[in-house]
């Protein structure tokens, strides 16, 4: 039945385009089918048939094997077939991981700087994500040697870029000993798994992915491997539903109180939110807690007002925030800007991550100008020019306009 649907769709496409196979029309059709997932309920996603999309894309490649965008979408399609989301990470297939990775590797070979439509991650990051997810699958199933193989294979195939790894090392370096680092997104989670698994780097830190707390397997994995503890029993956590009714509530832990608002549709919180609260209660603020970049306010459960920035991570600080000395900031931001030498300028995601660092400098420039510290502002501009030359690392139009206005003001 699936093959019949794909065949009929191909017939309609080729007929509409005047009997001559039109790769663009076929690709647009595959994209349309793929994007239908965005409007699907969880139940519909579980039944979503990505195989029909795979068949269309493979048929296009028979006509145009060097079409990088087709291969990019095919790589994502294999990825979705393998593991639609984090719930199925622990049963992901090495064969499908290989298929997905090979498509992204071909994209990078055909067009090192991919310019086609991006779903979420660029081809380099997606290779990291595929092999990192397989690595976690093996870690969950107590196959450490296989996990090491998966992470190393991902690196060998073009994932886990030097800049991303270096930036994630800086994140770990910024954490205190035996602390908890709450992460969000593949680019600020999977490289951390790589560093702790392959390099044994800062294994004293408990890396907790906020999204995976919504799954059934991940909280169990964290407790079983003594990465973290919860104040709720494993048996109870297993019964928590995906969505829970919630209204504005005051949470108190060890004499500290704050308000937690609904994180979903103004009336609910997610299963992961409930488990995150359990983590916080059990920790009782005994271990320092940090957040990576990339969090929405709702996913931090109202703790945003109590975070002190450390450039690449934020620290949960219950006391009054201390203002750092400019010299301390200057030294820290210099070390981060020096990572520019590792940036893969063909990677959209690496440039975006580098922009996190550059835009932090912009924020500091604002502070300096508001406090009439023009000398400090000029020193920061020199740093940007030295390690972030805009000819090699172009700014987005609004950022360039902002920077040019500062240069003019400081003349």
Secondary structure, DSSP 8 states (H G I E B T S, - for coil): -HHHHHHHHHHHHHHHTTTS--HHHHHHHHHHHHHGGGG--HHHHHT---HHHHHHHHHHHHH-TT-HHHHHHHHHHHHHHH-SSGGGGGG--HHHHHHHHHHHHHHHHH-SS--S--SSS-HHHHHHHHHHHHHHHHHHTT-HHHHHHHHHHHHHTT-S-HHHHHHHHHHHHTS-TT-EEEE-SGGGTHHHHHHHHHS-TTTTSEEEETTGGGSSHHHHHHHHTTS---SS-HHHHHH--SEEE---EEEEETTEEEEE--SBTTTEEEHHHHHHHHHHHHHTT-S-EEEES---TGGGTTGGGGEEE-SSEEEE--S------HHHHHHHHHHHHGGGGG--TT-HHHHHHHHHHHHHHHHHHHHHHHTT-HHHHHHHHHHHHHH--TTTS---HHHHHHHHHHHHHT-
